[in-house]
Amino acid sequence: MKKTQRMLALALVLAMAFTALFALVACQSECEKNGHKWDNGKCTVCNEVCEHPDGYSEIDGRCPTCGKGIVEDGAYWVDDNDGEYSYRMAPSDIPTAWNLHTYESASSTYILDYTGDALYTFDYNEDATGFVIVPSMASAMPVDVTAQYAGQYGIGADETENKAYKISLKDNLKFDNGDPITAETFVESMELLLNPDAANFRADNVYMNNLKIAGAEAYAKQGQSVVTDNGATGEYAEEDLVKGEDGIYKTPEGYDIYITVADGLSWLGGNPLAAYVNAYGSAYFGMEAYEQLIALANEDGRVAITDESLDLLEGVITAVPAWGESRADAFNYFVYIVNYPVADYDGTVGFFATDDNSLVVVLKNEMEDNFYLRYELCTSFFLVHPGKYRECIDMSSGLYTNDYGTSIDKFIGYGPYKLTTYVADSKIVLTRNPYWHGYYEFDMYGQYQTDNVVYTKVTEDSIRLEMFLKGELESYGLQAADMADFINSDYLYYTDSESTWYLAMNPDFDTLEANQATATPVVAGNAVIKTVLDITEFRQGLSYALDREAFNLELSPTSGIAKALLSAMIVADPESGLTYRATEEGKDAILEFWGLADQWGDGKEYLTKDDAIASITGFDPEGAKALFETAYEKAVARGDITADMIASGKWEVQLCIGMPSEGNFYQKGSEFLQKCWTEAVKGTSFEGHVTFINSQVLGSTTFGEYLRNGSVDLLFGVGYSGSMFDPYSMMDCFTGSLQYDPLTDKNDVYLDIEIDGKVLRASLYAWTSECLLGETIKCDVIGADGKATGEKVDVRAGTSDDPALRVKILAKVEAKVMTLANIFPLMTDSSASLKSMRVQYKTEEYVVGLGFGGISHYRYARTDAEWEDYIEEQGGTLNYK
Amino acid sequence: MYMFKYILKRIGLMLLTFMIIFTMCFVLVKLLPNRPADQFGKDKELIEMRREMLGYNKPIMEQYWIYLFGRTGYEIPLTDSNGNVQIDSTTGLPKTKMVFDESKIPEGVEGTKKTVGGIIRGYFGTSEALYLGRDVWEVFVEKVPYTVSLNLASILVSIPIGLALGIYAALKKNKWQDHVISTGVMIFVSVPSFIYAFLVQYLFYFKLGWFKPVVDATQGAFSWTFFSTAIPAILSMCFGTIAGFARYTRAELTEVLTSEFMLLARTKGLTKGQATLRHAMRNAMVPIFPMILGEFISIMSGSLIIENMFTIPGVGALYIGAIQAQPTPDYNFFMLLTGFYTFIGLAAGIVIDISYGIIDPRIRMGAR
């Protein structure tokens, strides 16, 4: 009997061994089919998990070989687990609308990020140190098909204009209600996005920036007459205009163009010429010419451009030298009117389907198949459920309204999660979308362990922290006051942003002079002086006097000292992931601005560029005092500070600090600046003569206008964001319509850059707002004597041009903007957060474009139920210190 | 008859006052800066197109006229790009759109002249900022129950406790019980409710773990889930109201208890309890009852701080949110709330005044 038992046991062991051996061999062959390498009994790609993407559906959704990989309800491929995993967050607001075509609030992405998808997406590279762009809804990378559409959609017969790309779609795309997504669905969505009745807020995503789909703008604006400020676009100079037989000039395209006295102009800080003339009259303008000019104006206050009207305009703006303009500035007073004819979508918009799974996109801006094309196809997304979307349109009141994306019933997504609970201003729950294509894909195995994403609105930081410590949240964004408690926590993570915050000042003498005439002194009886801010050394002194480290410590402990306009997170070459600040050009720009360009190298103060940069604090009180003293001498010499004022001692340099909001940062920040600068001028001639006032609250989106039109003297903690991968376009913020100092004409500021052995000169505006944006500019070649040789060279540095050239121009432009001393780097934008003990991030280091991995890569040590038990075992509160 | 005339007069005055306030608010809110700032990578022309459609470029009084009475235009069928008439899935009827410029009616289509919109037709407009694209009335109606539910619970708890404490303190005037209650009342009246809210949250959620930190509104405003999770919020709201009622009741009752008619009642042979209940309480309620009525009338006005702190999706933050909305104020929300609360406030004044006559027949409204 015992022998029989032993035989049976042996047989069983042998059977198990054979089965295991068979499974390993089977695994190896399956993995090899997928191109994976097999090593020492384990797949090097799949690691411990056996993958059989073709086999899982054969036996109840379970891998026939190893049994792993369950397809729940016959629908999707998920991790083999028995419990639920929920990722819980507590933001201070919950989205109220998340229509992809119209949303304006950042919180809308709480839903859109999980319920949406894109043609392409970011993923980790092989060693998880950087990113790659891979197809998501698309099945392959775009294919250039320009030749097939020559002569259509603006593509020239010789294929030199516009580009066409074919994008193939996966064939299992579905909405979260099971409806199929085909190429036609994309086209319908595009048509709804560009609906001219709607004027959707995000319609410009597909014609305004890098992604310029042919015909999209014309279709969206059909039937409209759009008046455009020529000074803002810089589109037409006087010599570009074409004179008609009637003596009236038009644009080369035939658009009507006018001199305007009634339209607001960016050149005049948003005000019309008439407002300036009414305010200042003959002090700045030729009034006789103005009277004659307005006599020619139509009812809209616009004058057709003729030789006569141009002469009159010249008479208005050049009659008084104090206005400081010439005939060359006349184009800033033009507006042109574009009439968009009624158009059909088909044949107009370069975005169409050729079959169920193939889309063709025609780009107006000849974008090559590079990172920028794929990036735009990742982000500029617009897919909606056309049927549901149309149900939500209401035009019965005479106004187009659309409440798509405002409740569960009025929204259908297509991402990895589906909206299942929505209570406005309270709670959102998203659960797995069983129809999402990713769950059926081999590459996704092991990702998306999270079953539910839960957002609960919590407005108070203290309550959020309490919830986190009780294990009810998976992360907590630390506040300045929390830093001391958690600075040594093992669960603390820092996240840098692409933004940099600045100190921006008004350097314009005229507006400063006008403001000082009406300013009330802080000290009764004092004469108010503001024009000192026009002196470069004074502004530099204010910057050097600012102890940035102390400023950050007091107001934003997670932030670092900003040493340049562009942050360390900005990517210069997205194809390689190289950050701009890591390039030699990026480093040189910093060194040039801080005066350390020749202070590094063997035998010098710093051994390397990095050492020199590391030494920069931006704080030099002694240097600041010297600069203040120089500024004082200049102010006295110019007559800003008169002998009478000095004798009486009754004068003050009054600085009006702009306050974007009532927030603590701006209140305390202003106090800090005042303290710092009061201290800095001690021992100089300005001691006791610098006073400060805070402006009224300027509004969180409109504050910039107040500096642009000179209503406040300076702003701090302001900047631009959102261009991590495209600093080249972002530089336009410093020279285009969004710049903080539009009163410094960047067309009159020249910059020399050495390219291919030649020193080329063009205006700062041309380099930045034209060349880097893909327009060809004509540069003067500069000789050894520093003068133009007469030779001209064409330069273009758009998305399809040489990346090295783009970086070189970018760095030179950045340094030049900084040396104008109107805008100074102040602080980096960083945040710190605590991560829950039960969550594991994909990477410990922040990876550009992917962060720490996101919801797709988060792994959990415990299920929700296990976590609850664990918290209870710990006494209800966890220790993260 | 006097009363009837009085009520008619008050209603007439109320409507006049309402229209003045309503018009002033419309003009003032339209005078606020409303031009969006330039944004990086945004097409200003597109934003201008939408502003034109919204009528923001029209003169303010023309906008007001349209807001009140709507616009007259031509109704035509709403078609998709293939020319198919779209059907409203809820009504099954063809969808329509309005064209206000006759020349823009497509060829072959016959437009029906019609006036649409305007609050006289019950159309309060859609939100352009806070709840983008949603009908403002629908949002308001959706949120009011949460506020009503919270306030109602708070009042129902506050009134009996507040009155009881006030009566007890009055009866124990100048004794230690009165001093304890009065001191408590002073503290609770003086300290703002959000301080209690923090304390309640810290104690009952973080330390004791008895309640959730925020309210669960997923099951609706009158569900057990809502009430059970809203207890900390209700408590936070109650303290101040209880203290208010107690103080007022004590003061009124103390005064009445020392009146001569109370002495008469006692000399007639009534016990202290009988005299207090039948005579003192009734007289003391004359000013207290309108106060209670006022509390009930105001149950639709939300508490910005408490609703925010406990994540109650009520109307508390709507008003200020409508004004502070960026880039432009949410005009339609602002005007709806202005109209609603102005009306409630004015109507409450009439109701409270009339209630005096009902509680105490000696008070005759409108009588000379």
Interface residues (C-beta under 8 A of the other chain):
Chain A: T96 A97 N99 T102 Y103 E104 E191 D197 A199 N200 F201 A203 D204 Y207 M208 N209 E217 A220 K221 G223 Q224 V226 T228 A232 D344 Y345 R390 E391 C392 I393 D394 M395 S396 S397 G398 L399 Y400 T401 N402 D403 Y404 G405 T406 T421 V423 A424 D425 S426 K427 T456 K457 V458 T459 E460 S462 I463 E466 M467 L469 K470 E472 G699 S700 T701 T702 G704 E705 Y720 G722 S723 S729 M730 D732 C733 S737 L738 G876 T877
Chain B: P33 P36 A37 D38 Q39 F40 G41 K42 D43 K44 E45 L46 I47 E48 M49 R50 M53 L54 R71 G73 E75 L78 D80 S81 Q86 D88 S89 K95 T96 K97 M98 F100 K104 V116 G117 Y123 G125 T126 A129 L130 Y131 L132 G133 R134 D135 V139 E142 K143 F198 Q201 Y202 Y205 F206 G209 P213 V214 V215 D216 A217 T218 N308 M309 T311 I312 P313 A317 Q326 P327
